[in-house]
């Protein structure tokens, strides 16, 4: 939920958000992500790369805290 809030995905539940990520990068559809699937999926999906980058960029966290 915190990642969703930081990145502006507040219009979906945490489960919907997780399902969206899995649909994008779980290439063998086994319901689990290997490290290789995760890395390849993030590298191939520009939006997902941006989302992950924002999630680890603490300046966005500070902006959210400052803005309430």
Secondary structure, 3 states (H helix, E strand, C coil): CHHHHHHCCCCCCHHHHHHHHHHHHCCCCCCCCCHHHHHHHHHHCHHHHHHHHHHHCHHHHHHHHHCC
